[in-house]
Amino acid sequence: MRSLSGNRSARRAGPGGATLVVQPLPGIGDMVWHLPHLHALAAASPGGRLSILAKPRSQADRLLRGDPAIDRVLWVRRNPGPHDGVRGFFRLVALIRGGGFRRIWVLHDSSRYLLAALLAGVPERSGYGKGLQRFLQTSPVRLPRDGPGHPFDKAHRLLALHGLDPGRYEPRLYVGQAARARVTARYARAPRPWIAFGIGGSEASKRWGQARFAELARRACGLAGASVMLVGGPGEALAARGIAAKAGGEPCRVFTATDLAIDETAALLSQCCLYVGNDTGALNVAAAVGVEALGLFGGSPPLVHSPHIHALVPPDGARAHGGEGGMTDITVDAVLARMGELLQASILHGRPTDDTAPGTG
């Protein structure tokens, strides 16, 4: 799979039957949510592959590196970036034209991408049919006005109206062997099984807090002699060190994992028997590599797009959607009890810890 940001490289595209999917939502979790749609569209495309137009923050180039259904990732760079404004719009047109695409699917309400595809000469154009989109797409299919509001549900409905069945596909990430080998070597001294804690969060209302994670780590180490992996981005490095300092020491084994690339994070999570954490991209990645993932939903609605995500909400359900104190109402005891249930089920089902793990590519 190639990652392209300019028109010159895009002209190396294959035959004119190629398909482009526009998924411009910026988050890692947003891209994971759309995996069933990408795989359903790829299965209906020439050669069983497609290209994606996405934003760099999604890290789609590394996230989907091992996916056989993905040919190329093209970047749309806006706010700020070279695709802003009128000149930027025509750069976007040139980028799409250079791909030689025959069909484009726009999984977004914006008319900008369909207009760019029209000017780029893409003959078959499908979108949600919202606003000006209905005049720019060639497909007569459009979502009803009272249709679903969540991006996952909208994409699901669009494909169903086109006779495709994304429900056949679970969100599934392919883990590369090279990334897996790097992670295995880095954490060779960490006794197994591994439990991952997702400690990050884009908003304070979604974060459970260092003190609770530290207490949970101390108590979780007694579950099956597990090692705890603190997963997050570079912005969580300080928090991870704080949690490790509070929870570390024999017999508790706590390791930080805040400086990994996203494909390495996926490789790490694929070797864990359980994930526990905030509503972040890592939660979605864990579920997409087949790990049972306990999500702490005190500041956002529970996710339901994967059977591997298990939601834990505050006792007062009315506060589970961002109300004051939502995350603090989720107790360590409640998390630990649910962890024990999921961990027992995970071990009984034999979570793989070698290179034969499902989703390895």
TAWO-V492239 format. One record per backbone hydrogen bond with DSSP energy under -0.5 kcal/mol. CO is the residue of the C=O (numbers start at 0). NH is the residue of the N-H. E is the energy in kcal/mol with one decimal. If there is no record, write none. Layout:
co=CO nh=NH e=E
co=CO nh=NH e=E
//
This chain:
co=1 nh=3 e=-0.5
co=1 nh=72 e=-3.1
co=3 nh=74 e=-2.1
co=5 nh=9 e=-1.3
co=6 nh=10 e=-1.3
co=7 nh=10 e=-0.5
co=8 nh=11 e=-1.9
co=9 nh=12 e=-1.3
co=14 nh=17 e=-1.4
co=16 nh=45 e=-0.5
co=17 nh=101 e=-2.7
co=17 nh=102 e=-1.7
co=18 nh=50 e=-2.6
co=19 nh=104 e=-2.5
co=20 nh=22 e=-0.7
co=20 nh=52 e=-2.7
co=21 nh=106 e=-2.5
co=26 nh=30 e=-1.5
co=27 nh=31 e=-2.2
co=28 nh=32 e=-2.7
co=29 nh=33 e=-1.2
co=31 nh=34 e=-1.7
co=33 nh=37 e=-2.6
co=34 nh=38 e=-2.7
co=35 nh=39 e=-2.0
co=36 nh=40 e=-2.5
co=37 nh=41 e=-2.4
co=38 nh=42 e=-2.1
co=39 nh=43 e=-1.0
co=41 nh=44 e=-1.7
co=44 nh=47 e=-2.3
co=45 nh=48 e=-1.0
co=49 nh=70 e=-3.4
co=50 nh=20 e=-2.6
co=51 nh=53 e=-0.6
co=51 nh=73 e=-3.7
co=52 nh=22 e=-2.4
co=53 nh=75 e=-2.5
co=54 nh=57 e=-2.1
co=55 nh=58 e=-2.1
co=58 nh=61 e=-0.6
co=58 nh=62 e=-3.0
co=59 nh=63 e=-2.3
co=61 nh=64 e=-1.0
co=63 nh=66 e=-1.7
co=65 nh=67 e=-0.6
co=66 nh=69 e=-1.5
co=68 nh=49 e=-2.0
co=68 nh=70 e=-0.6
co=70 nh=1 e=-1.5
co=71 nh=51 e=-2.4
co=72 nh=3 e=-3.6
co=73 nh=53 e=-2.6
co=74 nh=76 e=-0.5
co=75 nh=77 e=-0.6
co=76 nh=82 e=-2.4
co=80 nh=83 e=-1.7
co=83 nh=87 e=-1.4
co=84 nh=88 e=-2.0
co=85 nh=89 e=-1.8
co=86 nh=90 e=-1.6
co=87 nh=91 e=-2.0
co=88 nh=92 e=-2.1
co=89 nh=93 e=-2.0
co=90 nh=94 e=-2.2
co=91 nh=95 e=-2.4
co=92 nh=96 e=-2.8
co=93 nh=97 e=-2.3
co=94 nh=98 e=-0.6
co=95 nh=98 e=-1.1
co=95 nh=100 e=-0.7
co=96 nh=99 e=-1.6
co=97 nh=12 e=-0.6
co=99 nh=17 e=-0.5
co=101 nh=123 e=-2.1
co=102 nh=19 e=-2.5
co=103 nh=125 e=-2.5
co=104 nh=21 e=-3.3
co=104 nh=106 e=-0.7
co=105 nh=107 e=-1.3
co=107 nh=127 e=-0.6
co=110 nh=114 e=-2.4
co=111 nh=115 e=-2.3
co=112 nh=116 e=-2.2
co=113 nh=117 e=-2.3
co=114 nh=118 e=-2.4
co=115 nh=119 e=-1.7
co=116 nh=121 e=-2.5
co=117 nh=120 e=-1.2
co=120 nh=122 e=-0.6
co=122 nh=124 e=-0.6
co=123 nh=103 e=-2.2
co=124 nh=137 e=-1.5
co=124 nh=138 e=-2.0
co=125 nh=105 e=-2.5
co=127 nh=142 e=-2.6
co=129 nh=132 e=-2.4
co=130 nh=133 e=-1.1
co=131 nh=134 e=-1.5
co=131 nh=135 e=-0.8
co=132 nh=135 e=-1.1
co=132 nh=136 e=-2.2
co=143 nh=146 e=-1.8
co=149 nh=153 e=-2.6
co=150 nh=154 e=-2.3
co=151 nh=155 e=-2.1
co=152 nh=156 e=-2.5
co=153 nh=157 e=-2.5
co=154 nh=158 e=-2.3
co=155 nh=159 e=-2.2
co=156 nh=160 e=-2.3
co=157 nh=161 e=-0.9
co=158 nh=161 e=-0.5
co=158 nh=163 e=-2.8
co=159 nh=162 e=-1.7
co=163 nh=165 e=-0.5
co=164 nh=167 e=-1.6
co=165 nh=168 e=-2.0
co=167 nh=169 e=-0.5
co=169 nh=171 e=-0.5
co=172 nh=174 e=-0.5
co=173 nh=65 e=-0.5
co=173 nh=175 e=-0.6
co=174 nh=360 e=-3.3
co=175 nh=179 e=-2.1
co=176 nh=180 e=-2.5
co=177 nh=181 e=-2.1
co=178 nh=182 e=-2.1
co=179 nh=183 e=-2.5
co=180 nh=184 e=-2.2
co=181 nh=185 e=-2.3
co=182 nh=186 e=-2.1
co=184 nh=187 e=-1.2
co=186 nh=189 e=-1.7
co=188 nh=190 e=-0.7
co=192 nh=226 e=-2.4
co=193 nh=272 e=-2.7
co=193 nh=273 e=-0.8
co=194 nh=228 e=-3.0
co=195 nh=197 e=-0.5
co=195 nh=275 e=-2.7
co=196 nh=198 e=-1.0
co=196 nh=230 e=-3.0
co=197 nh=277 e=-2.2
co=202 nh=205 e=-1.8
co=203 nh=206 e=-1.4
co=205 nh=278 e=-0.5
co=208 nh=212 e=-1.9
co=209 nh=213 e=-2.7
co=210 nh=214 e=-2.2
co=211 nh=215 e=-2.7
co=212 nh=216 e=-2.6
co=213 nh=217 e=-2.2
co=214 nh=218 e=-2.0
co=215 nh=219 e=-2.8
co=216 nh=220 e=-1.7
co=218 nh=221 e=-0.9
co=219 nh=222 e=-2.4
co=221 nh=223 e=-1.0
co=222 nh=225 e=-1.5
co=226 nh=194 e=-2.9
co=227 nh=229 e=-0.5
co=227 nh=254 e=-3.0
co=228 nh=196 e=-3.3
co=228 nh=230 e=-0.9
co=229 nh=256 e=-2.6
co=230 nh=198 e=-1.8
co=230 nh=199 e=-0.6
co=232 nh=235 e=-2.2
co=233 nh=236 e=-1.5
co=235 nh=239 e=-2.8
co=236 nh=240 e=-2.2
co=237 nh=241 e=-2.1
co=238 nh=242 e=-2.6
co=239 nh=243 e=-2.7
co=240 nh=244 e=-2.3
co=241 nh=245 e=-1.9
co=242 nh=246 e=-2.3
co=243 nh=247 e=-2.6
co=248 nh=251 e=-2.1
co=251 nh=248 e=-0.7
co=251 nh=253 e=-0.6
co=252 nh=227 e=-2.8
co=254 nh=229 e=-3.2
co=256 nh=231 e=-1.5
co=260 nh=264 e=-2.4
co=261 nh=265 e=-2.2
co=262 nh=266 e=-1.7
co=263 nh=267 e=-2.6
co=264 nh=268 e=-2.8
co=265 nh=269 e=-2.1
co=266 nh=270 e=-0.6
co=267 nh=270 e=-1.3
co=268 nh=271 e=-1.7
co=273 nh=195 e=-2.8
co=274 nh=293 e=-3.4
co=275 nh=197 e=-2.5
co=276 nh=295 e=-2.6
co=277 nh=279 e=-1.6
co=279 nh=282 e=-0.5
co=279 nh=283 e=-1.2
co=280 nh=284 e=-2.4
co=281 nh=285 e=-2.7
co=282 nh=286 e=-2.0
co=283 nh=287 e=-2.0
co=284 nh=288 e=-1.1
co=285 nh=288 e=-0.8
co=285 nh=290 e=-2.3
co=286 nh=289 e=-1.5
co=287 nh=172 e=-2.4
co=291 nh=274 e=-2.1
co=291 nh=293 e=-0.5
co=292 nh=294 e=-0.8
co=292 nh=309 e=-3.3
co=293 nh=276 e=-2.3
co=294 nh=296 e=-0.9
co=294 nh=311 e=-2.7
co=295 nh=278 e=-0.5
co=295 nh=297 e=-0.9
co=297 nh=321 e=-0.8
co=305 nh=308 e=-1.3
co=307 nh=292 e=-3.3
co=307 nh=309 e=-0.6
co=308 nh=310 e=-0.5
co=309 nh=294 e=-2.2
co=311 nh=296 e=-2.5
co=314 nh=316 e=-1.1
co=315 nh=318 e=-2.4
co=316 nh=319 e=-1.6
co=318 nh=321 e=-0.6
co=319 nh=299 e=-0.8
co=322 nh=325 e=-2.0
co=324 nh=328 e=-1.3
co=325 nh=328 e=-0.5
co=326 nh=329 e=-1.5
co=328 nh=330 e=-0.8
co=330 nh=334 e=-2.0
co=331 nh=335 e=-2.9
co=332 nh=336 e=-2.3
co=333 nh=337 e=-1.9
co=334 nh=338 e=-2.6
co=335 nh=339 e=-2.3
co=336 nh=340 e=-1.5
co=337 nh=341 e=-2.4
co=338 nh=342 e=-3.3
co=339 nh=343 e=-2.0
co=340 nh=344 e=-2.0
co=341 nh=345 e=-2.6
co=342 nh=346 e=-2.6
co=343 nh=347 e=-2.3
co=344 nh=348 e=-1.7
co=345 nh=350 e=-1.2
co=346 nh=349 e=-1.3
co=353 nh=356 e=-1.3
co=356 nh=359 e=-1.4
co=358 nh=174 e=-3.7
//
